[in-house]
């Protein structure tokens, strides 16, 4: 038995773990997971780059939704149309 894998084996292990874990999740659990992961991703960008960096990240994820939500906040970004 080993306590550590070679780098390539680790990647294969991690990918298989993720795939098999996701295969056992229901739709609502997947949606909750995605929401949490997206919140954390955007927060990490905010922590590193501030609001503008977070907004740019959001634009990268879904430009249409960003502009729809931005309208509700009367938000306009310089250099973005």
Secondary structure, DSSP 8 states (H G I E B T S, - for coil): --S---HHHHHHHHHHHHHHHHHT--HHHHHHHHHHHHHHHHHHHHHHHHHHHHHHHHHHH-HHHHHHHHHHTT---TT--
